[in-house]
Amino acid sequence: MAASSSSSSSSALSRLSNIQNHLNPIDSLAKNLVKISPEVSEALSHGHAVVALESTIISHVFFACVQGMPYPQNFETAKEVEAIVRNNGAVPATIAILEGLPCVGLSTEELERLAKLGSKAQKTARRDIAHVVATRGNGATTVSATMFFASMVGIPVFVTGGIGGVHRHGEHTMDISSDLTELGRTPVAVISAGIKSILDIPRTLEYLETHGVCVAAYKTNEFPAFFTETSGSKVPCRVDSPEDYVNMKLKLGSGLVIGVPIPREHAASGRVIESAIQSALREAREKNITGNAETPFLLARVNELTGGLSLASSILSL
C-alpha cells in the first residue's frame, strides 16, 4: 500500500512538473536548449551588467558587404566590439547558434569559428530559430533572434548598429522587418545608431507606435538615421541619462528603442548617402531583388556608390 502511494505521488509530481514546463516553456528551454557561457552565467547570477550582441554583424549584412566582412577583419571587429563593452564595465554576450545549439556568450574560439563561416552561417531571425536548431545548423542571429534569446536568459540590454524597419514602398509590399514585431513583444532595451536609412524611417516609427514600443533618442530630439545623426523624424521621448527609463520595471511586456547618434565627427554626408540609396533602390527594383536579399544588396551597392563612406560609418556606429 505504501509503495503504491509512493508511486502515485511520484507520478503526480511528474505530471505536475510536465504541466509546469508547458506553462513556463522559456524556463525549460533555457535549461535544456541554450548554452550560456561561464562568464555570462556568473555575471547574471551576481546581478552584474551584461550586454547582448547580435552575430550577423560578424557574418552578414551589417558591414555593407554582400558576402559579409571578410575574415579576419570580421573576427577582429567582433573582438573589438566585445572589448568596448568590457571597457565600459559590462560583460558582452554575443549570441549565435552553433551546430544547432543556441549560445549566449561566445568564447574567442567560437567567435573565430563563426567569423570563418561568414555568410555560410544562416542569417537567423525569430522565424528561423526552430529550423536551425532542429537541423543542427549554424545561425548568425539578427535583432529579433538576439532579443528572443537575451530575454530568455534574463539579459535586459542589447546593443547593435541599426535596427530593421519598414522598407520603402512597404505599404505595397508589406516588407516589414521582424525586428519591429519582436520589439512589440519582447522586453529588451535595444540601443542602436537608429534605423538604417535605406528604410522608410517615418513609417517604421509609426509601426513601432502601433505595437506599443517606446522610442527614444539619447541627448537629442530627433531619431538618428544610422549613417547620419539626423533623419528628419522627431521622437516622442528624449533621454539624457541611462536612468531616465523605467520600461522594464513597469513590466509592460514590450521592448524599448533608444537611438544614439553616430558621433558627429564620424558621420557621413547625409546628402551623398541619400543619393546613393535612391540609386540602389532603383537598381533593386529593376533587378527584382526583394525579401531578405534586398538589404544586403542595398548596403553593398550604397557602399560601392559612396566609395566606402557608408562602410566607415557602419563600423563607427557601433
NULUMGU-931466 format. One line per field, with one value per residue: chain; x, y, z of N, C-alpha, C in turn. Coordinates in steps of 0.02 Angstrom, whole numbers, always signed. Layout:
BEGIN
unit (A,...)
n.u (X,...)
n.v (Y,...)
n.w (Z,...)
ca.u (X,...)
ca.v (Y,...)
ca.w (Z,...)
c.u (X,...)
c.v (Y,...)
c.w (Z,...)
# end
This chain:
BEGIN
unit (A,A,A,A,A,A,A,A,A,A,A,A,A,A,A,A,A,A,A,A,A,A,A,A,A,A,A,A,A,A,A,A,A,A,A,A,A,A,A,A,A,A,A,A,A,A,A,A,A,A,A,A,A,A,A,A,A,A,A,A,A,A,A,A,A,A,A,A,A,A,A,A,A,A,A,A,A,A,A,A,A,A,A,A,A,A,A,A,A,A,A,A,A,A,A,A,A,A,A,A,A,A,A,A,A,A,A,A,A,A,A,A,A,A,A,A,A,A,A,A,A,A,A,A,A,A,A,A,A,A,A,A,A,A,A,A,A,A,A,A,A,A,A,A,A,A,A,A,A,A,A,A,A,A,A,A,A,A,A,A,A,A,A,A,A,A,A,A,A,A,A,A,A,A,A,A,A,A,A,A,A,A,A,A,A,A,A,A,A,A,A,A,A,A,A,A,A,A,A,A,A,A,A,A,A,A,A,A,A,A,A,A,A,A,A,A,A,A,A,A,A,A,A,A,A,A,A,A,A,A,A,A,A,A,A,A,A,A,A,A,A,A,A,A,A,A,A,A,A,A,A,A,A,A,A,A,A,A,A,A,A,A,A,A,A,A,A,A,A,A,A,A,A,A,A,A,A,A,A,A,A,A,A,A,A,A,A,A,A,A,A,A,A,A,A,A,A,A,A,A,A,A,A,A,A,A,A,A,A,A,A,A,A,A,A,A,A,A)
n.u (+41,+95,+197,+123,+60,+171,+214,+107,+114,+237,+210,+113,+188,+274,+186,+142,+261,+281,+171,+203,+320,+264,+183,+278,+374,+492,+579,+606,+664,+775,+852,+877,+905,+988,+1152,+1243,+1378,+1513,+1563,+1459,+1354,+1398,+1402,+1267,+1210,+1261,+1207,+1271,+1310,+1261,+1278,+1192,+1241,+1220,+1250,+1250,+1322,+1447,+1446,+1357,+1250,+1273,+1393,+1393,+1436,+1418,+1454,+1475,+1585,+1753,+1852,+2009,+1953,+1821,+1823,+1916,+1849,+1734,+1793,+1841,+1723,+1669,+1768,+1750,+1628,+1669,+1764,+1683,+1630,+1540,+1482,+1505,+1388,+1387,+1276,+1231,+1195,+1266,+1303,+1171,+1149,+1093,+1189,+1235,+1340,+1498,+1649,+1821,+1868,+1748,+1695,+1789,+1770,+1639,+1664,+1747,+1657,+1573,+1459,+1410,+1351,+1184,+1077,+986,+829,+691,+592,+668,+734,+690,+706,+844,+898,+840,+895,+1024,+1105,+1211,+1189,+1181,+1127,+995,+925,+795,+803,+910,+860,+758,+829,+907,+811,+758,+858,+871,+938,+933,+974,+1025,+1142,+1166,+1209,+1112,+933,+808,+669,+521,+517,+554,+414,+344,+211,+148,+215,+220,+337,+412,+522,+554,+610,+536,+410,+457,+507,+388,+344,+441,+530,+659,+787,+841,+982,+1042,+1115,+1010,+882,+913,+954,+914,+788,+610,+595,+499,+378,+419,+435,+302,+246,+307,+250,+117,+131,+155,+283,+406,+496,+647,+770,+943,+1001,+954,+823,+784,+765,+902,+981,+1058,+1175,+1192,+1175,+1047,+872,+761,+647,+554,+566,+458,+507,+643,+800,+918,+1005,+1060,+974,+849,+740,+603,+546,+566,+550,+416,+359,+297,+299,+341,+473,+606,+667,+814,+888,+1051,+1146,+1270,+1437,+1469,+1586,+1615,+1511,+1440,+1416,+1253,+1180,+1255,+1248,+1108,+1078,+1146,+1073,+947,+982,+1024,+905,+826,+897,+880,+743,+736,+808,+730,+753,+711,+637,+733,+850,+864,+912,+1054,+1098,+1067,+1143,+1273,+1280,+1261,+1376,+1472,+1439,+1464,+1597,+1648,+1614,+1493,+1519,+1622,+1551,+1461,+1539,+1587,+1470,+1445)
n.v (-60,+62,+72,+84,+205,+288,+275,+332,+461,+500,+492,+591,+705,+704,+728,+855,+925,+917,+990,+1114,+1143,+1155,+1266,+1359,+1377,+1445,+1441,+1304,+1283,+1366,+1297,+1175,+1189,+1296,+1360,+1443,+1548,+1526,+1650,+1742,+1679,+1685,+1823,+1858,+1786,+1856,+1978,+2071,+2190,+2145,+2140,+2108,+2050,+2047,+1921,+1932,+2040,+1994,+1903,+1936,+2058,+2183,+2256,+2304,+2227,+2113,+1977,+1983,+2052,+2015,+1876,+1897,+2015,+2030,+1952,+2019,+2140,+2098,+2057,+2179,+2252,+2179,+2208,+2344,+2343,+2277,+2367,+2466,+2420,+2312,+2144,+2063,+1977,+1891,+1822,+1671,+1529,+1375,+1230,+1188,+1223,+1348,+1483,+1587,+1708,+1696,+1604,+1651,+1563,+1515,+1632,+1656,+1545,+1567,+1682,+1635,+1552,+1646,+1707,+1581,+1537,+1530,+1668,+1715,+1746,+1768,+1679,+1580,+1508,+1382,+1293,+1301,+1253,+1125,+1062,+1060,+1165,+1309,+1469,+1644,+1768,+1885,+2047,+2016,+1878,+1882,+1965,+1881,+1770,+1839,+1892,+1772,+1720,+1819,+1942,+2111,+2214,+2260,+2291,+2361,+2399,+2455,+2450,+2348,+2386,+2462,+2434,+2543,+2589,+2495,+2495,+2440,+2320,+2256,+2226,+2209,+2219,+2086,+2128,+2232,+2182,+2097,+2187,+2233,+2133,+2080,+2106,+2193,+2313,+2400,+2467,+2575,+2646,+2696,+2684,+2596,+2694,+2656,+2620,+2655,+2775,+2862,+2784,+2669,+2713,+2744,+2616,+2554,+2629,+2585,+2457,+2479,+2514,+2598,+2732,+2815,+2947,+2977,+3111,+3199,+3266,+3211,+3066,+2960,+2916,+2801,+2798,+2934,+3078,+3134,+3114,+3181,+3147,+3169,+3117,+3040,+3034,+3089,+3047,+3083,+3023,+2859,+2822,+2868,+2792,+2679,+2569,+2426,+2401,+2427,+2319,+2310,+2225,+2247,+2296,+2418,+2556,+2643,+2773,+2813,+2937,+2924,+2974,+3146,+3186,+3077,+3055,+3021,+3110,+3159,+3192,+3136,+2998,+2980,+3005,+2897,+2793,+2808,+2778,+2645,+2585,+2598,+2514,+2392,+2371,+2362,+2246,+2157,+2122,+2066,+2041,+1953,+1967,+2092,+2193,+2160,+2181,+2317,+2384,+2346,+2400,+2536,+2559,+2540,+2644,+2755,+2752,+2682,+2759,+2737,+2614,+2645,+2727,+2634,+2545,+2634,+2665,+2575)
n.w (+0,+42,-52,-167,-143,-141,-272,-341,-293,-344,-480,-491,-458,-566,-671,-634,-645,-783,-827,-774,-844,-970,-955,-927,-1038,-1076,-967,-963,-1090,-1079,-988,-1050,-1188,-1218,-1218,-1099,-1080,-961,-911,-938,-870,-737,-717,-732,-625,-518,-532,-612,-743,-906,-1080,-1226,-1389,-1564,-1693,-1831,-1869,-1882,-1985,-2091,-2158,-2095,-2106,-2234,-2345,-2478,-2458,-2326,-2199,-2232,-2168,-2086,-2037,-1993,-1878,-1797,-1781,-1712,-1591,-1550,-1529,-1421,-1328,-1308,-1239,-1122,-1074,-1031,-917,-921,-960,-1113,-1218,-1346,-1462,-1542,-1649,-1643,-1724,-1704,-1572,-1471,-1418,-1287,-1264,-1321,-1336,-1372,-1468,-1521,-1574,-1675,-1753,-1801,-1872,-1973,-2039,-2093,-2214,-2233,-2121,-2070,-2091,-1957,-1903,-1786,-1840,-1898,-1801,-1744,-1853,-1882,-1763,-1756,-1868,-1834,-1873,-1914,-1854,-1877,-1776,-1798,-1755,-1703,-1665,-1577,-1476,-1429,-1372,-1279,-1192,-1146,-1061,-970,-999,-1007,-1092,-1255,-1379,-1538,-1712,-1804,-1818,-1903,-2014,-2086,-2255,-2394,-2490,-2426,-2394,-2500,-2527,-2405,-2341,-2201,-2066,-1951,-1836,-1785,-1743,-1646,-1553,-1505,-1422,-1340,-1194,-1201,-1197,-1334,-1397,-1517,-1669,-1733,-1861,-2009,-2147,-2272,-2264,-2235,-2131,-2061,-2073,-2009,-1876,-1850,-1857,-1748,-1647,-1657,-1609,-1478,-1435,-1348,-1407,-1404,-1403,-1377,-1290,-1387,-1493,-1607,-1708,-1745,-1904,-1928,-2028,-2021,-1911,-1901,-1951,-1986,-1925,-1781,-1609,-1485,-1358,-1258,-1191,-1067,-985,-930,-830,-854,-902,-867,-919,-912,-777,-756,-816,-944,-1050,-1177,-1293,-1294,-1382,-1404,-1482,-1523,-1585,-1715,-1684,-1712,-1777,-1853,-1937,-2094,-2249,-2264,-2380,-2485,-2457,-2459,-2593,-2651,-2597,-2659,-2791,-2776,-2734,-2849,-2936,-2870,-2885,-3025,-3046,-2982,-2848,-2694,-2528,-2402,-2470,-2512,-2421,-2398,-2531,-2554,-2453,-2490,-2619,-2594,-2521,-2621,-2710,-2633,-2616,-2507,-2399,-2328,-2269,-2180,-2092,-2043,-1966,-1869,-1805,-1708)
ca.u (+0,+141,+233,+75,+51,+232,+215,+57,+140,+291,+178,+80,+240,+300,+136,+144,+322,+269,+125,+241,+365,+223,+160,+337,+419,+556,+622,+626,+710,+838,+891,+893,+924,+1032,+1216,+1264,+1449,+1527,+1570,+1392,+1315,+1420,+1381,+1195,+1195,+1282,+1173,+1315,+1285,+1275,+1253,+1186,+1265,+1199,+1307,+1251,+1373,+1509,+1442,+1311,+1238,+1282,+1451,+1384,+1470,+1373,+1474,+1494,+1654,+1797,+1895,+1997,+1930,+1760,+1842,+1948,+1797,+1693,+1830,+1845,+1657,+1664,+1815,+1718,+1579,+1706,+1797,+1632,+1607,+1489,+1504,+1472,+1358,+1371,+1229,+1232,+1177,+1321,+1285,+1105,+1145,+1094,+1242,+1231,+1409,+1543,+1721,+1861,+1870,+1683,+1691,+1830,+1736,+1584,+1694,+1771,+1598,+1547,+1390,+1388,+1305,+1119,+1050,+932,+780,+649,+556,+715,+767,+673,+735,+917,+912,+819,+940,+1091,+1141,+1245,+1149,+1201,+1064,+977,+898,+738,+825,+953,+814,+724,+873,+927,+755,+752,+905,+870,+981,+885,+1002,+1055,+1171,+1179,+1222,+1049,+878,+771,+609,+476,+553,+522,+358,+319,+137,+125,+247,+215,+403,+424,+569,+529,+637,+485,+361,+492,+509,+322,+325,+498,+554,+731,+804,+885,+1019,+1072,+1126,+948,+854,+952,+924,+887,+719,+562,+600,+435,+331,+445,+417,+229,+234,+328,+199,+59,+146,+166,+355,+432,+554,+680,+836,+988,+1026,+931,+751,+772,+790,+959,+970,+1110,+1235,+1196,+1148,+977,+830,+704,+591,+558,+549,+413,+542,+714,+831,+983,+1048,+1036,+924,+787,+685,+580,+506,+571,+524,+344,+339,+250,+300,+368,+541,+621,+717,+848,+933,+1110,+1176,+1340,+1474,+1467,+1649,+1619,+1450,+1449,+1373,+1185,+1157,+1290,+1220,+1039,+1080,+1166,+1016,+896,+1008,+1024,+835,+805,+930,+848,+678,+748,+833,+680,+784,+664,+643,+794,+908,+866,+955,+1125,+1112,+1066,+1200,+1333,+1280,+1272,+1447,+1509,+1424,+1493,+1668,+1666,+1593,+1441,+1550,+1657,+1501,+1432,+1585,+1592,+1406,+1441)
ca.v (+0,+119,+75,+109,+275,+322,+275,+379,+527,+514,+504,+656,+756,+704,+763,+925,+954,+923,+1046,+1175,+1155,+1176,+1333,+1403,+1347,+1479,+1414,+1237,+1290,+1396,+1246,+1117,+1200,+1353,+1359,+1508,+1544,+1534,+1720,+1772,+1648,+1711,+1894,+1859,+1761,+1906,+2041,+2118,+2213,+2104,+2171,+2060,+2072,+2001,+1892,+1946,+2090,+1958,+1861,+1953,+2121,+2247,+2295,+2328,+2187,+2060,+1915,+1998,+2074,+1957,+1854,+1902,+2081,+2023,+1925,+2073,+2188,+2067,+2061,+2250,+2270,+2150,+2244,+2408,+2328,+2262,+2428,+2508,+2390,+2260,+2081,+2054,+1912,+1881,+1767,+1636,+1458,+1335,+1159,+1177,+1242,+1420,+1501,+1655,+1719,+1653,+1605,+1677,+1511,+1513,+1693,+1647,+1494,+1599,+1729,+1596,+1529,+1702,+1702,+1511,+1531,+1555,+1728,+1685,+1787,+1726,+1627,+1529,+1476,+1311,+1255,+1298,+1209,+1056,+1034,+1067,+1211,+1366,+1528,+1710,+1796,+1953,+2082,+1981,+1816,+1902,+1988,+1822,+1732,+1882,+1893,+1705,+1708,+1874,+1999,+2164,+2265,+2234,+2345,+2344,+2457,+2484,+2402,+2344,+2428,+2457,+2451,+2593,+2560,+2439,+2497,+2398,+2255,+2228,+2203,+2240,+2179,+2053,+2165,+2276,+2143,+2072,+2242,+2241,+2079,+2055,+2161,+2206,+2380,+2395,+2529,+2573,+2711,+2714,+2641,+2601,+2745,+2629,+2603,+2709,+2790,+2884,+2728,+2624,+2741,+2735,+2545,+2541,+2659,+2541,+2398,+2499,+2516,+2664,+2752,+2874,+2965,+2996,+3180,+3234,+3261,+3182,+2998,+2955,+2877,+2750,+2827,+3005,+3097,+3154,+3081,+3223,+3121,+3183,+3060,+3060,+3035,+3104,+3027,+3116,+2980,+2790,+2811,+2903,+2749,+2629,+2523,+2358,+2397,+2427,+2255,+2323,+2168,+2266,+2319,+2489,+2575,+2706,+2791,+2853,+2959,+2913,+3036,+3197,+3188,+3018,+3050,+3030,+3162,+3133,+3200,+3088,+2932,+2979,+2999,+2829,+2750,+2812,+2741,+2574,+2563,+2590,+2453,+2333,+2360,+2340,+2177,+2118,+2097,+2079,+1998,+1961,+1979,+2163,+2233,+2151,+2212,+2390,+2406,+2337,+2447,+2603,+2563,+2549,+2710,+2809,+2741,+2657,+2806,+2707,+2561,+2676,+2749,+2574,+2521,+2683,+2672,+2527)
ca.w (+0,+45,-116,-216,-129,-161,-345,-363,-277,-392,-544,-487,-461,-634,-712,-614,-674,-854,-836,-759,-901,-1026,-940,-925,-1087,-1081,-915,-984,-1147,-1057,-953,-1091,-1258,-1227,-1182,-1075,-1064,-890,-894,-938,-817,-673,-713,-721,-558,-469,-546,-646,-809,-964,-1141,-1281,-1454,-1618,-1729,-1903,-1883,-1897,-2045,-2145,-2193,-2060,-2128,-2302,-2396,-2499,-2426,-2257,-2191,-2239,-2114,-2013,-2016,-1954,-1813,-1758,-1764,-1659,-1528,-1531,-1501,-1354,-1284,-1291,-1187,-1060,-1051,-1000,-855,-930,-991,-1179,-1230,-1417,-1467,-1606,-1646,-1669,-1730,-1675,-1502,-1458,-1371,-1261,-1243,-1361,-1320,-1427,-1519,-1554,-1614,-1735,-1794,-1834,-1919,-2030,-2075,-2131,-2237,-2234,-2064,-2092,-2060,-1917,-1867,-1742,-1876,-1920,-1744,-1737,-1908,-1875,-1706,-1773,-1919,-1807,-1916,-1884,-1866,-1853,-1755,-1814,-1697,-1672,-1632,-1521,-1423,-1402,-1328,-1224,-1145,-1119,-1007,-923,-1017,-1025,-1137,-1317,-1418,-1608,-1754,-1826,-1820,-1965,-2013,-2143,-2317,-2436,-2528,-2386,-2392,-2555,-2524,-2337,-2321,-2135,-2028,-1891,-1779,-1758,-1705,-1587,-1505,-1476,-1376,-1301,-1151,-1203,-1221,-1392,-1407,-1584,-1703,-1767,-1913,-2071,-2189,-2334,-2248,-2228,-2060,-2031,-2068,-1958,-1811,-1843,-1844,-1679,-1604,-1659,-1568,-1409,-1420,-1330,-1448,-1376,-1430,-1322,-1291,-1447,-1503,-1674,-1712,-1791,-1964,-1937,-2058,-2005,-1846,-1904,-2000,-2001,-1886,-1710,-1566,-1431,-1294,-1257,-1128,-1059,-943,-930,-777,-871,-924,-819,-959,-889,-709,-759,-845,-998,-1095,-1243,-1292,-1292,-1431,-1389,-1536,-1504,-1649,-1729,-1666,-1766,-1816,-1896,-1978,-2166,-2279,-2274,-2450,-2528,-2445,-2482,-2666,-2666,-2578,-2712,-2849,-2759,-2733,-2919,-2962,-2838,-2917,-3094,-3044,-2944,-2786,-2640,-2469,-2361,-2513,-2529,-2377,-2415,-2596,-2547,-2414,-2530,-2676,-2566,-2504,-2683,-2739,-2591,-2610,-2440,-2347,-2286,-2230,-2124,-2044,-2013,-1914,-1816,-1771,-1653)
c.u (+43,+177,+188,+65,+111,+235,+166,+81,+193,+262,+145,+131,+268,+252,+136,+204,+313,+224,+161,+287,+326,+200,+217,+390,+487,+604,+649,+677,+777,+882,+918,+921,+972,+1095,+1236,+1336,+1460,+1531,+1502,+1350,+1333,+1397,+1307,+1177,+1213,+1251,+1217,+1287,+1308,+1242,+1251,+1210,+1242,+1260,+1305,+1301,+1440,+1505,+1400,+1310,+1262,+1339,+1452,+1426,+1425,+1390,+1492,+1566,+1700,+1836,+1967,+1970,+1867,+1774,+1872,+1897,+1752,+1728,+1834,+1779,+1649,+1710,+1786,+1667,+1615,+1738,+1748,+1598,+1554,+1520,+1468,+1446,+1338,+1329,+1230,+1207,+1234,+1304,+1219,+1097,+1147,+1145,+1235,+1299,+1454,+1614,+1757,+1863,+1804,+1672,+1729,+1799,+1679,+1610,+1718,+1712,+1570,+1475,+1366,+1343,+1239,+1100,+986,+891,+738,+618,+602,+745,+754,+705,+810,+936,+897,+867,+1014,+1135,+1177,+1206,+1178,+1137,+1055,+951,+843,+759,+869,+911,+780,+767,+896,+873,+747,+797,+911,+919,+936,+909,+1038,+1079,+1185,+1191,+1158,+995,+846,+709,+563,+515,+517,+473,+329,+243,+107,+152,+238,+282,+423,+468,+536,+559,+582,+433,+392,+495,+442,+304,+382,+530,+630,+742,+856,+917,+1054,+1083,+1066,+926,+895,+917,+903,+812,+675,+558,+535,+385,+354,+427,+342,+212,+252,+277,+137,+69,+165,+238,+376,+496,+583,+745,+878,+1018,+1010,+856,+733,+802,+846,+945,+1029,+1175,+1247,+1160,+1073,+939,+772,+642,+601,+540,+502,+449,+616,+742,+901,+1030,+1019,+981,+855,+729,+668,+537,+506,+541,+448,+315,+284,+247,+327,+439,+546,+675,+748,+899,+989,+1146,+1249,+1377,+1479,+1529,+1656,+1560,+1466,+1402,+1305,+1163,+1191,+1260,+1148,+1034,+1097,+1109,+963,+918,+1005,+953,+808,+834,+896,+781,+687,+769,+786,+712,+739,+679,+708,+858,+916,+914,+1029,+1143,+1116,+1126,+1265,+1337,+1292,+1345,+1490,+1501,+1454,+1567,+1690,+1645,+1542,+1469,+1586,+1608,+1470,+1474,+1586,+1526,+1400,+1460)
c.v (+63,+129,+105,+184,+316,+329,+327,+451,+548,+530,+573,+713,+762,+742,+838,+960,+965,+982,+1111,+1193,+1181,+1248,+1384,+1376,+1380,+1453,+1346,+1241,+1317,+1344,+1192,+1131,+1258,+1346,+1430,+1503,+1555,+1608,+1755,+1745,+1677,+1784,+1899,+1838,+1811,+1975,+2093,+2135,+2166,+2137,+2119,+2091,+2023,+1975,+1903,+2001,+2058,+1926,+1886,+2027,+2184,+2289,+2308,+2292,+2129,+1994,+1925,+2023,+2013,+1941,+1873,+1970,+2076,+1997,+1979,+2125,+2162,+2071,+2133,+2273,+2242,+2187,+2311,+2398,+2317,+2325,+2477,+2473,+2336,+2197,+2073,+1983,+1908,+1818,+1737,+1564,+1419,+1261,+1144,+1198,+1318,+1436,+1574,+1670,+1670,+1660,+1635,+1628,+1508,+1574,+1685,+1596,+1525,+1648,+1693,+1569,+1584,+1692,+1630,+1496,+1562,+1618,+1708,+1737,+1740,+1667,+1568,+1487,+1401,+1268,+1247,+1251,+1136,+1023,+1038,+1111,+1265,+1429,+1591,+1748,+1869,+1986,+2042,+1918,+1831,+1925,+1929,+1785,+1774,+1883,+1826,+1694,+1766,+1931,+2055,+2215,+2233,+2294,+2321,+2407,+2492,+2430,+2401,+2387,+2413,+2478,+2505,+2558,+2499,+2438,+2455,+2326,+2218,+2200,+2241,+2193,+2148,+2085,+2204,+2239,+2114,+2126,+2252,+2187,+2053,+2112,+2167,+2277,+2375,+2464,+2526,+2643,+2730,+2663,+2651,+2647,+2721,+2613,+2666,+2725,+2814,+2827,+2678,+2648,+2735,+2663,+2527,+2570,+2613,+2480,+2417,+2502,+2588,+2677,+2817,+2887,+2991,+3065,+3217,+3224,+3229,+3112,+2993,+2907,+2830,+2780,+2899,+3020,+3109,+3118,+3125,+3201,+3134,+3120,+3085,+3066,+3052,+3081,+3059,+3079,+2910,+2778,+2839,+2857,+2696,+2576,+2452,+2350,+2394,+2362,+2264,+2266,+2183,+2289,+2395,+2504,+2642,+2718,+2835,+2873,+2940,+2978,+3083,+3196,+3129,+3011,+3063,+3085,+3132,+3138,+3150,+3018,+2927,+2971,+2927,+2780,+2749,+2773,+2666,+2546,+2553,+2526,+2390,+2319,+2334,+2267,+2130,+2085,+2116,+2035,+2009,+1968,+2054,+2204,+2223,+2186,+2288,+2417,+2401,+2388,+2519,+2612,+2575,+2620,+2767,+2800,+2720,+2702,+2775,+2651,+2590,+2699,+2690,+2550,+2569,+2692,+2624,+2559)
c.w (+0,-21,-170,-207,-152,-237,-372,-352,-327,-460,-546,-492,-532,-680,-698,-644,-748,-870,-826,-816,-961,-1017,-939,-973,-1090,-1029,-935,-1041,-1124,-1024,-1001,-1160,-1270,-1186,-1164,-1054,-989,-869,-889,-881,-749,-664,-699,-649,-503,-482,-579,-715,-864,-1025,-1197,-1346,-1507,-1655,-1804,-1919,-1901,-1967,-2103,-2163,-2160,-2088,-2203,-2354,-2413,-2464,-2353,-2255,-2194,-2176,-2132,-1990,-1974,-1884,-1768,-1737,-1709,-1592,-1503,-1499,-1431,-1305,-1263,-1235,-1120,-1031,-1018,-941,-861,-962,-1058,-1186,-1304,-1423,-1538,-1595,-1680,-1666,-1694,-1603,-1494,-1404,-1351,-1228,-1279,-1336,-1380,-1485,-1557,-1597,-1680,-1782,-1834,-1887,-1982,-2072,-2119,-2151,-2246,-2173,-2086,-2054,-2024,-1880,-1823,-1780,-1894,-1863,-1741,-1791,-1900,-1817,-1724,-1822,-1897,-1850,-1877,-1903,-1836,-1838,-1775,-1749,-1663,-1635,-1571,-1462,-1389,-1352,-1268,-1170,-1109,-1058,-958,-935,-1042,-1076,-1196,-1357,-1489,-1648,-1774,-1827,-1889,-1961,-2071,-2205,-2355,-2482,-2491,-2381,-2449,-2549,-2458,-2314,-2257,-2095,-1966,-1828,-1745,-1717,-1642,-1533,-1471,-1425,-1333,-1261,-1147,-1228,-1276,-1405,-1475,-1611,-1744,-1818,-1977,-2120,-2258,-2325,-2244,-2153,-2030,-2022,-2015,-1888,-1798,-1825,-1772,-1630,-1600,-1614,-1496,-1387,-1405,-1371,-1420,-1412,-1373,-1334,-1357,-1453,-1570,-1677,-1763,-1849,-1980,-1965,-2036,-1939,-1846,-1959,-2023,-1963,-1811,-1670,-1510,-1364,-1304,-1190,-1125,-1012,-944,-878,-795,-891,-871,-853,-931,-819,-708,-789,-899,-1049,-1164,-1236,-1292,-1342,-1410,-1446,-1511,-1568,-1655,-1712,-1725,-1809,-1863,-1944,-2052,-2191,-2295,-2347,-2496,-2520,-2469,-2557,-2687,-2650,-2633,-2774,-2836,-2758,-2804,-2949,-2934,-2871,-2988,-3097,-3005,-2883,-2728,-2580,-2432,-2403,-2527,-2487,-2392,-2481,-2588,-2509,-2454,-2586,-2651,-2548,-2566,-2710,-2699,-2581,-2541,-2383,-2300,-2243,-2169,-2071,-2008,-1955,-1855,-1779,-1713,-1587)
# end
